């Protein structure tokens, strides 16, 4: 799977989750908003209904108080006494007095009836048409529940009841009593629940109000309901409504309907939905853009990790991944680098083990062959050398003596090869003496000082101040240094420099080891021949046996060390022998 596919899946999953979250949030917000608006509207109509109920209660108390005051008024009593005696009375003066009282009491109407319950003086705060005034000035009150209660009990009565013309009112009825306690007449004071009343409530509360009695709307601010005999379907569809009873002596007198339009709530819902949609789309777009970038940031380390795995799969164990951050991906990158380092170490160990096994096999095979060849050739060669000595003792010409001399040299050369073969094939132990490396180098240079190969060669040495010591065989280590130094001298061919140096510490050798460096200014070792120079019988020098470096390799290996050719710029070669120090050596 490509990293881009991973990023695309992350973006798709994030987009889907974001879309679901926005949809759920928008639905929840709209539901809450709808519920809030609905509850707010219903609370508004309930508050209006409570306010109307409080107004009715207030008007009831005021009507009761004011009706008693008017019933005790001297002028009213005088007029009613004159009526009861059949004397003439001044109704105009009474009208003026009642009109003045209405203005001071803020009542809607005030009537005075005779003892028979027929009104003879009626005053309204609002202008009354002529036909209605004629009725109101002669209205019989016997249909009024308050009047019947007042007349029967001869005490004040209050209630909410219908009044002429076709409206409801808060009515208080008080008896007017004469000096001897008899009833001279009645005073009726009231506050109408008419169109003016509901309009004033609408203006204050911004809520529609309607009063319905026996299915007929006697007052209403709702369009089309005043005077209607039934509610329209539009009322329930277009308004939040609440009905409450207006009671009179515990019985239903009328129904108060409060209503507020649904359209503002619907409009607010639409506006809220549009705002939520705009905000949601903006958040969605910004989140998608930000999510895409975040996905790329998250996938980029995975991309590097994947490419690293592919490079390791192709065999490149030097691959490392930069670990950015301390999150899971950073720790995964660090684990990946540790894994590649472990794989690289194991690969090097396996290669080293494989090379050692191959070399050991080759050396073992060559050793067996060398031992057999040396044994089979040694005895005939000894006989040939004996016969040559005998022939040299016999008299002969000069040519014969020359031939015998050459034969003796060649036999000696063969004998030297046989001895090297025997040394190469002979398994020996290194010993356990402490050998100072500075002394080994000095002794090797002393032994080679008279060798013909070092004539004209500049030889120098640099001992280590710490005088490192190793455990092993002084003779074998001396032979190893002699072999490499002699090869270096032969490489410069009498015109160059050979340098021997002993070193310890981090600049020269790994911890717990000492190094002997033997360098020369010769032509160096070609890159393709470095792995072959320690093989038996491999040589690039004419007349060489190819066993010197192989013997040196086995000596160093037996001492638990390593020998290698170091790469350096320019001509020349540097051989490095690493040996365990005496205090940390593990000798095979």
C-alpha positions as CSV (number, residue, x, y, z in Angstrom):
1,X,0.0,0.0,0.0
2,X,1.4,3.4,-0.9
3,X,1.7,6.1,1.7
4,X,-0.6,8.3,-0.4
5,X,-3.3,5.7,0.0
6,X,-2.8,5.7,3.8
7,X,-3.1,9.5,3.8
8,X,-6.2,9.4,1.7
9,X,-7.8,6.9,4.0
10,X,-6.9,9.0,7.0
11,X,-8.4,12.1,5.3
12,X,-11.5,10.1,4.3
13,X,-12.0,8.7,7.8
14,X,-11.5,12.1,9.4
15,X,-13.9,13.7,6.9
16,X,-16.6,11.1,7.5
17,X,-16.2,11.5,11.3
18,X,-16.2,15.3,11.0
19,X,-19.3,15.2,8.8
20,X,-21.2,12.9,11.2
21,X,-20.1,15.1,14.1
22,X,-21.2,18.3,12.4
23,X,-24.5,16.7,11.4
24,X,-25.2,15.4,14.9
25,X,-24.1,18.8,16.4
26,X,-26.3,20.7,14.0
27,X,-29.3,18.5,14.6
28,X,-28.8,18.8,18.3
29,X,-28.4,22.5,18.1
30,X,-31.5,22.9,16.0
31,X,-33.4,20.6,18.3
32,X,-32.3,22.6,21.3
33,X,-33.0,25.9,19.6
34,X,-36.5,24.6,18.5
35,X,-37.2,23.5,22.1
36,X,-35.9,26.7,23.5
37,X,-38.1,28.8,21.1
38,X,-41.1,26.7,21.7
39,X,-40.7,26.7,25.5
40,X,-40.0,30.5,25.4
41,X,-43.1,31.1,23.4
42,X,-45.2,28.9,25.7
43,X,-43.7,30.6,28.7
44,X,-44.6,33.9,27.2
45,X,-48.3,32.9,26.7
46,X,-48.3,31.5,30.3
47,X,-46.9,34.7,31.6
48,X,-49.6,36.7,29.8
49,X,-52.3,34.4,31.1
50,X,-50.9,34.9,34.6
51,X,-50.8,38.6,34.1
52,X,-54.4,38.7,32.9
53,X,-55.4,36.6,35.9
54,X,-53.6,39.1,38.2
55,X,-55.4,42.0,36.5
56,X,-58.8,40.3,36.9
57,X,-58.0,39.7,40.6
58,X,-56.9,43.3,41.0
59,X,-60.0,44.6,39.3
60,X,-62.1,42.3,41.4
61,X,-60.7,43.8,44.6
62,X,-60.9,47.4,43.3
63,X,-64.5,46.8,42.1
64,X,-65.5,45.5,45.5
65,X,-64.0,48.4,47.3
66,X,-65.2,51.1,44.9
67,X,-68.7,49.8,44.7
68,X,-69.0,49.9,48.5
69,X,-67.8,53.5,48.5
70,X,-70.3,54.6,45.9
71,X,-73.1,52.7,47.8
72,X,-72.3,54.8,50.8
73,X,-72.2,58.1,48.8
74,X,-74.7,60.7,50.1
75,X,-75.9,61.9,46.7
76,X,-76.7,58.4,45.5
77,X,-78.7,57.7,48.7
78,X,-80.6,61.0,48.3
79,X,-81.7,60.2,44.8
80,X,-82.8,56.6,45.7
81,X,-84.7,57.9,48.7
82,X,-86.6,60.4,46.6
83,X,-87.3,57.6,44.1
84,X,-88.6,55.3,46.8
85,X,-91.0,58.1,48.0
86,X,-92.2,59.0,44.6
87,X,-90.6,62.4,44.7
88,X,-88.9,64.0,41.8
89,X,-85.1,63.6,41.6
90,X,-82.3,65.2,39.5
91,X,-80.9,62.3,37.4
92,X,-78.6,64.7,35.4
93,X,-76.8,65.8,38.5
94,X,-76.4,62.1,39.4
95,X,-75.0,61.3,36.0
96,X,-72.4,64.1,36.3
97,X,-71.5,62.8,39.7
98,X,-71.1,59.2,38.5
99,X,-69.0,60.4,35.5
100,X,-66.7,62.2,37.8
101,X,-66.4,59.2,40.0
102,X,-65.5,57.0,37.0
103,X,-62.7,59.2,36.0
104,X,-61.3,59.2,39.6
105,X,-61.7,55.4,40.0
106,X,-60.6,54.3,36.5
107,X,-63.5,51.9,36.3
108,X,-65.1,51.1,33.0
109,X,-68.8,51.6,33.9
110,X,-70.9,52.6,36.8
111,X,-74.7,51.9,37.1
112,X,-77.3,52.7,39.8
113,X,-80.5,50.6,39.9
114,X,-83.7,51.0,41.8
115,X,-84.9,48.5,44.4
116,X,-86.6,46.5,41.7
117,X,-83.2,45.9,40.0
118,X,-83.8,48.1,36.9
119,X,-81.0,50.5,36.0
120,X,-82.1,54.2,35.7
121,X,-78.6,55.8,35.5
122,X,-75.6,54.3,33.7
123,X,-72.2,55.9,32.9
124,X,-69.4,54.5,30.7
125,X,-65.8,55.7,30.3
126,X,-66.0,55.2,26.6
127,X,-68.6,56.8,24.3
128,X,-71.7,54.7,24.0
129,X,-74.0,54.7,20.9
130,X,-77.5,56.1,21.4
131,X,-79.2,52.7,21.0
132,X,-76.9,51.0,23.5
133,X,-77.4,53.9,25.9
134,X,-81.1,53.5,25.8
135,X,-80.7,49.9,26.7
136,X,-78.1,50.5,29.4
137,X,-80.2,53.2,31.1
138,X,-83.1,50.7,31.5
139,X,-81.2,47.4,31.8
140,X,-82.8,44.9,34.2
141,X,-80.2,43.3,36.4
142,X,-82.1,40.2,37.5
143,X,-80.1,38.1,34.9
144,X,-76.9,39.0,36.7
145,X,-75.6,36.3,39.1
146,X,-74.0,39.1,41.2
147,X,-77.2,40.9,41.4
148,X,-79.2,37.9,42.5
149,X,-76.6,37.1,45.2
150,X,-76.5,40.7,46.4
151,X,-80.3,41.0,46.5
152,X,-80.8,37.7,48.3
153,X,-78.1,38.2,50.9
154,X,-78.4,42.0,51.0
155,X,-74.6,42.3,50.9
156,X,-72.0,43.0,48.3
157,X,-71.3,40.4,45.6
158,X,-68.6,40.2,43.0
159,X,-67.9,38.1,39.9
160,X,-67.0,37.9,36.3
161,X,-70.1,37.8,34.1
162,X,-71.5,38.9,30.7
163,X,-72.6,42.5,30.4
164,X,-74.3,44.4,27.6
165,X,-73.4,44.6,24.8
166,X,-72.0,41.1,24.3
167,X,-68.9,41.4,26.5
168,X,-67.5,40.2,29.8
169,X,-66.7,42.3,32.8
170,X,-65.5,42.1,36.3
171,X,-68.6,43.2,38.2
172,X,-69.2,44.3,41.8
173,X,-72.7,44.8,43.1
174,X,-73.4,46.6,46.4
175,X,-76.7,47.4,48.0
176,X,-77.6,51.0,48.9
177,X,-79.3,50.9,52.3
178,X,-81.6,53.6,53.8
179,X,-81.7,55.0,57.4
180,X,-83.9,52.2,58.6
181,X,-81.8,49.5,56.9
182,X,-84.0,48.7,54.0
183,X,-82.6,48.4,50.5
184,X,-83.1,51.5,48.5
185,X,-81.3,50.3,45.4
186,X,-78.1,48.9,44.0
187,X,-74.7,50.2,42.7
188,X,-73.0,48.2,40.0
189,X,-69.3,48.9,39.1
190,X,-67.3,47.0,36.6
191,X,-64.1,46.6,34.5
192,X,-64.9,45.3,31.0
193,X,-62.9,42.4,29.4
194,X,-63.6,43.9,26.0
195,X,-61.6,44.6,22.9
196,X,-60.0,47.6,24.5
197,X,-58.8,45.4,27.4
198,X,-57.3,42.7,25.2
199,X,-55.6,45.3,23.0
200,X,-53.9,47.0,25.9
201,X,-52.7,43.6,27.1
202,X,-51.4,42.8,23.6
203,X,-49.5,46.1,23.5
204,X,-47.9,45.4,26.9
205,X,-47.0,41.8,26.5
206,X,-46.7,41.4,22.7
207,X,-48.9,38.4,23.1
208,X,-52.4,37.9,21.5
209,X,-55.3,37.7,23.9
210,X,-58.8,36.4,23.3
211,X,-61.9,36.0,25.6
212,X,-64.4,33.3,24.6
213,X,-67.8,32.7,26.1
214,X,-69.9,29.7,25.2
215,X,-67.9,29.2,22.0
216,X,-68.1,32.8,20.8
217,X,-65.1,35.1,20.9
218,X,-66.4,38.3,22.6
219,X,-62.9,40.0,22.4
220,X,-59.8,39.1,20.5
221,X,-56.6,40.5,19.1
222,X,-56.2,37.5,16.9
223,X,-57.1,38.2,13.3
224,X,-60.5,37.1,12.2
225,X,-61.6,35.6,15.6
226,X,-63.6,38.5,17.1
227,X,-67.2,37.6,17.0
228,X,-66.4,34.2,15.5
229,X,-68.3,31.2,16.7
230,X,-65.3,28.7,16.5
231,X,-61.6,28.6,16.3
232,X,-60.0,28.2,12.9
233,X,-57.4,25.6,12.0
234,X,-54.9,28.4,11.4
235,X,-55.0,29.2,15.1
236,X,-53.4,25.9,16.1
237,X,-51.1,25.9,13.1
238,X,-49.8,29.4,13.3
239,X,-49.8,30.1,17.0
240,X,-48.6,28.7,20.3
241,X,-51.7,28.9,22.4
242,X,-52.8,28.3,26.0
243,X,-56.3,28.3,27.4
244,X,-57.2,29.2,31.0
245,X,-60.6,29.4,32.7
246,X,-62.1,32.7,34.0
247,X,-64.2,31.5,36.9
248,X,-67.2,33.1,38.7
249,X,-68.0,31.6,42.1
250,X,-66.1,28.5,41.1
251,X,-67.9,28.0,37.9
252,X,-66.6,28.7,34.4
253,X,-67.5,32.2,33.2
254,X,-65.3,32.4,30.2
255,X,-62.1,31.1,28.6
256,X,-59.0,33.2,28.3
257,X,-56.8,32.3,25.3
258,X,-53.3,33.7,25.0
259,X,-51.3,33.1,21.8
260,X,-48.0,34.0,20.2
261,X,-47.2,33.5,16.6
262,X,-45.1,30.6,15.5
263,X,-43.6,32.5,12.6
264,X,-40.8,34.3,14.6
265,X,-39.7,31.0,16.0
266,X,-39.8,29.4,12.5
267,X,-37.8,32.4,11.1
268,X,-35.3,32.1,13.9
269,X,-35.0,28.4,13.2
270,X,-34.4,29.1,9.5
271,X,-31.8,31.7,10.3
272,X,-30.2,29.5,12.9
273,X,-30.1,26.6,10.4
274,X,-28.5,28.9,7.7
275,X,-25.9,30.1,10.2
276,X,-25.2,26.6,11.4
277,X,-24.9,25.4,7.8
278,X,-22.5,28.3,6.9
279,X,-20.4,27.7,10.1
280,X,-20.5,24.0,9.6
281,X,-19.4,24.2,6.0
282,X,-16.6,26.6,6.9
283,X,-15.4,24.4,9.8
284,X,-15.7,21.4,7.5
285,X,-13.6,23.0,4.8
286,X,-11.0,24.2,7.2
287,X,-10.9,20.9,9.0
288,X,-10.5,19.0,5.7
289,X,-7.6,21.2,4.7
290,X,-6.0,21.0,8.1
291,X,-6.7,17.3,8.2
292,X,-5.1,16.8,4.8
293,X,-1.9,18.5,6.0
294,X,-1.9,16.7,9.3
295,X,-2.3,13.4,7.5
296,X,0.6,14.2,5.3
297,X,2.7,15.1,8.4
298,X,1.7,11.8,10.0
299,X,2.3,9.7,6.8
300,X,5.6,11.3,6.0
301,X,7.5,9.4,8.7
302,X,5.7,6.2,7.7
303,X,6.8,6.9,4.2
304,X,10.4,7.2,5.3
305,X,10.0,4.0,7.3
306,X,8.5,2.1,4.4
307,X,11.3,3.2,2.1
308,X,13.8,2.1,4.7
309,X,12.2,-1.3,4.9
310,X,12.4,-1.6,1.1
311,X,16.1,-0.6,1.1
312,X,16.8,-3.2,3.8
313,X,14.9,-5.7,1.8
314,X,17.2,-5.0,-1.1
315,X,20.2,-5.6,1.1
316,X,21.2,-2.1,2.2
317,X,21.8,-2.6,5.9
318,X,23.3,0.9,6.3
319,X,19.9,2.5,6.1
320,X,18.9,4.7,9.0
321,X,15.7,6.8,9.5
322,X,15.9,10.2,11.2
323,X,13.7,9.9,14.3
324,X,11.7,13.2,14.5
325,X,9.9,13.7,17.8
326,X,9.2,11.6,20.8
327,X,5.8,10.2,19.7
328,X,4.9,6.7,18.7
329,X,6.3,7.2,15.1
330,X,9.6,8.6,16.5
331,X,10.0,5.7,18.9
332,X,9.1,3.3,16.0
333,X,11.9,4.9,13.9
334,X,14.3,4.5,16.8
335,X,13.4,0.9,17.1
336,X,13.8,0.5,13.3
337,X,17.3,2.0,13.5
338,X,18.2,-0.3,16.4
339,X,16.9,-3.3,14.4
340,X,18.9,-2.3,11.3
341,X,22.0,-1.8,13.5
342,X,21.5,-5.3,15.0
343,X,20.9,-6.8,11.6
344,X,24.1,-5.1,10.3
345,X,26.1,-6.4,13.3
346,X,24.7,-9.9,12.8
347,X,25.4,-9.7,9.1
348,X,29.0,-8.6,9.7
349,X,29.4,-11.4,12.3
350,X,28.0,-13.9,9.9
351,X,30.3,-12.7,7.2
352,X,33.3,-12.8,9.5
353,X,32.3,-16.3,10.7
354,X,31.9,-17.4,7.1
355,X,35.3,-16.0,6.1
356,X,36.9,-17.6,9.1
357,X,35.3,-21.0,8.3
358,X,36.4,-20.7,4.7
359,X,39.9,-19.7,5.7
360,X,40.1,-22.4,8.3
361,X,39.0,-25.0,5.7
362,X,41.5,-23.8,3.2
363,X,44.3,-23.7,5.8
364,X,43.4,-27.2,7.0
365,X,43.3,-28.6,3.5
366,X,46.6,-26.9,2.6
367,X,48.2,-27.9,5.9
368,X,47.4,-31.6,5.3
369,X,48.7,-31.3,1.7
370,X,51.8,-29.5,2.9
371,X,52.6,-32.1,5.5
372,X,52.2,-34.9,3.0
373,X,54.3,-33.2,0.4
374,X,57.0,-32.2,2.8
375,X,57.3,-35.7,4.1
376,X,57.4,-37.3,0.7
377,X,59.9,-34.8,-0.7
378,X,62.0,-34.5,2.4
379,X,63.6,-37.9,2.3
380,X,64.6,-38.0,-1.4
381,X,65.8,-34.4,-1.1
382,X,68.1,-35.4,1.8
383,X,69.6,-38.2,-0.3
384,X,70.1,-35.8,-3.2
385,X,71.9,-33.4,-1.0
386,X,74.2,-36.2,0.3
387,X,75.1,-37.3,-3.1
388,X,75.9,-33.7,-4.1
389,X,78.3,-33.5,-1.2
390,X,80.0,-36.8,-2.1
391,X,80.4,-35.6,-5.8
392,X,81.9,-32.3,-4.6
393,X,84.6,-34.3,-2.7
394,X,85.5,-36.2,-5.9
395,X,88.1,-34.7,-8.3
396,X,86.5,-33.1,-11.4
397,X,86.8,-30.3,-13.8
398,X,85.6,-26.7,-13.1
399,X,82.4,-27.0,-15.1
400,X,81.3,-30.0,-13.0
401,X,82.1,-28.2,-9.8
402,X,79.9,-25.2,-11.0
403,X,77.0,-27.5,-11.8
404,X,77.2,-29.2,-8.4
405,X,77.2,-25.7,-6.8
406,X,74.0,-24.7,-8.6
407,X,72.4,-28.0,-7.7
408,X,73.2,-27.5,-4.1
409,X,71.6,-24.0,-4.1
410,X,68.4,-25.3,-5.7
411,X,68.2,-28.1,-3.2
412,X,68.7,-25.6,-0.4
413,X,65.8,-23.6,-1.9
414,X,63.6,-26.7,-2.0
415,X,64.6,-27.4,1.6
416,X,63.6,-23.9,2.7
417,X,60.2,-24.3,1.1
418,X,59.7,-27.6,2.9
419,X,60.6,-26.1,6.2
420,X,58.0,-23.3,5.6
421,X,55.5,-25.9,4.7
422,X,56.1,-27.8,7.9
423,X,55.9,-24.6,9.9
424,X,52.6,-23.7,8.1
425,X,51.0,-27.1,8.7
426,X,52.3,-27.7,12.2
427,X,49.6,-27.0,14.8
428,X,51.4,-25.2,17.7
429,X,50.3,-23.3,20.8
430,X,51.1,-19.7,21.4
431,X,52.4,-20.0,25.0
432,X,51.5,-17.8,27.9
433,X,54.5,-15.5,28.4
434,X,54.0,-11.7,28.6
435,X,55.5,-10.2,25.5
436,X,56.3,-6.4,25.3
437,X,55.3,-5.2,21.8
438,X,57.9,-2.4,21.8
439,X,60.6,-5.0,22.4
440,X,59.3,-7.3,19.6
441,X,59.5,-4.4,17.1
442,X,63.0,-3.4,18.2
443,X,64.3,-7.0,18.0
444,X,62.8,-7.5,14.5
445,X,64.5,-4.3,13.3
446,X,67.8,-5.4,14.8
447,X,67.6,-8.8,13.1
448,X,66.8,-7.3,9.7
449,X,69.4,-4.5,9.9
450,X,71.9,-6.7,8.0
451,X,69.4,-8.2,5.6
452,X,70.2,-7.4,2.0
453,X,66.5,-6.5,1.3
454,X,66.8,-3.5,3.6
455,X,69.9,-2.0,1.9
456,X,69.1,1.6,0.9
457,X,65.7,1.5,2.7
458,X,64.9,4.1,5.4
459,X,63.6,2.3,8.5
460,X,62.0,4.1,11.5
461,X,60.1,3.0,14.5
462,X,57.7,4.7,17.0
463,X,57.2,2.8,20.3
464,X,54.1,3.3,22.5
465,X,54.9,5.2,25.8
466,X,52.6,2.9,27.8
467,X,54.7,-0.1,26.9
468,X,51.8,-2.5,26.1
469,X,52.2,-6.2,26.7
470,X,50.4,-9.2,25.2
471,X,50.2,-12.8,26.2
472,X,51.6,-15.4,23.8
473,X,54.7,-16.6,22.1
474,X,57.5,-14.0,21.6
475,X,59.1,-16.2,18.9
476,X,55.9,-16.4,16.8
477,X,55.1,-12.7,17.2
478,X,58.7,-11.8,16.2
479,X,58.3,-14.0,13.1
480,X,55.0,-12.3,12.2
481,X,56.6,-8.8,12.4
482,X,59.7,-10.0,10.5
483,X,57.5,-11.4,7.7
484,X,55.5,-8.3,7.1
485,X,58.5,-5.9,7.5
486,X,60.5,-8.0,5.1
487,X,57.6,-7.9,2.6
488,X,57.4,-4.1,3.0
489,X,61.2,-3.7,2.4
490,X,60.9,-5.9,-0.7
491,X,57.9,-3.8,-1.9
492,X,59.9,-0.5,-1.9
493,X,62.8,-2.2,-3.8
494,X,65.7,-0.5,-2.0
495,X,64.4,3.1,-2.5
496,X,61.7,4.1,0.0
497,X,60.7,4.1,3.6
498,X,59.4,1.5,6.0
499,X,57.8,2.6,9.3
500,X,56.9,0.5,12.4
501,X,54.6,2.0,15.1
502,X,53.1,0.6,18.2
503,X,49.9,2.3,19.5
504,X,47.1,2.0,22.1
505,X,44.1,4.1,22.9
506,X,41.0,5.3,20.9
507,X,43.1,6.8,18.1
508,X,44.9,3.5,17.3
509,X,43.0,0.5,18.6
510,X,39.7,-0.6,20.1
511,X,39.5,-0.8,23.9
512,X,41.5,-3.6,25.4
513,X,43.8,-4.0,22.4
514,X,47.1,-2.9,21.1
515,X,48.1,-2.3,17.5
516,X,51.3,-2.7,15.4
517,X,51.3,-0.6,12.2
518,X,53.8,-1.5,9.5
519,X,53.7,0.9,6.6
520,X,55.8,1.4,3.4
521,X,56.0,3.8,0.5
522,X,55.8,1.1,-2.1
523,X,53.1,0.7,-4.8
524,X,50.6,-0.6,-2.3
525,X,48.1,-3.5,-2.6
526,X,45.4,-3.4,-5.3
527,X,41.9,-3.4,-4.0
528,X,41.0,-6.6,-5.7
529,X,44.0,-8.4,-4.2
530,X,43.5,-7.4,-0.5
531,X,41.3,-10.5,0.2
532,X,43.8,-12.8,-1.5
533,X,47.1,-11.8,0.0
534,X,46.7,-14.0,3.1
535,X,45.8,-17.1,1.0
536,X,48.5,-19.8,1.0
537,X,50.9,-19.8,-2.1
538,X,49.4,-16.5,-3.3
539,X,52.2,-14.1,-4.2
540,X,52.9,-11.2,-6.6
541,X,56.7,-11.3,-6.2
542,X,58.8,-13.3,-8.5
543,X,60.6,-16.0,-6.5
544,X,58.3,-15.7,-3.5
545,X,56.6,-18.8,-1.9
546,X,53.3,-17.2,-1.0
547,X,53.5,-18.6,2.5
548,X,54.9,-15.7,4.6
549,X,51.6,-13.7,5.0
550,X,49.7,-17.0,5.4
551,X,51.9,-18.0,8.3
552,X,51.7,-14.5,9.8
553,X,47.9,-14.6,9.5
554,X,47.8,-17.9,11.4
555,X,50.1,-16.6,14.1
556,X,48.0,-13.5,14.7
557,X,44.8,-15.6,14.7
558,X,46.2,-18.0,17.3
559,X,47.0,-15.0,19.5
560,X,43.3,-13.9,19.3
561,X,44.1,-10.9,17.1
562,X,43.3,-9.6,13.7
563,X,45.5,-8.5,10.7
564,X,44.2,-6.2,8.0
565,X,45.4,-3.9,5.2
566,X,44.2,-0.3,5.8
567,X,43.1,1.9,2.9
568,X,45.0,5.2,2.7
569,X,45.2,7.9,0.1
570,X,48.2,7.8,-2.2
571,X,50.8,5.0,-2.8
572,X,52.0,2.6,-0.2
573,X,50.4,0.0,2.1
574,X,49.6,-0.1,5.9
575,X,49.3,-3.4,7.6
576,X,47.7,-3.3,11.1
577,X,48.0,-6.1,13.6
578,X,45.5,-6.0,16.5
579,X,46.3,-8.0,19.6
580,X,44.5,-8.3,23.0
581,X,46.4,-6.7,25.8
582,X,47.7,-9.0,28.5
583,X,45.2,-8.0,31.1
584,X,42.2,-8.6,28.8
585,X,43.5,-11.3,26.4
586,X,41.6,-14.5,25.7
587,X,44.2,-16.7,24.0
588,X,43.0,-19.7,21.9
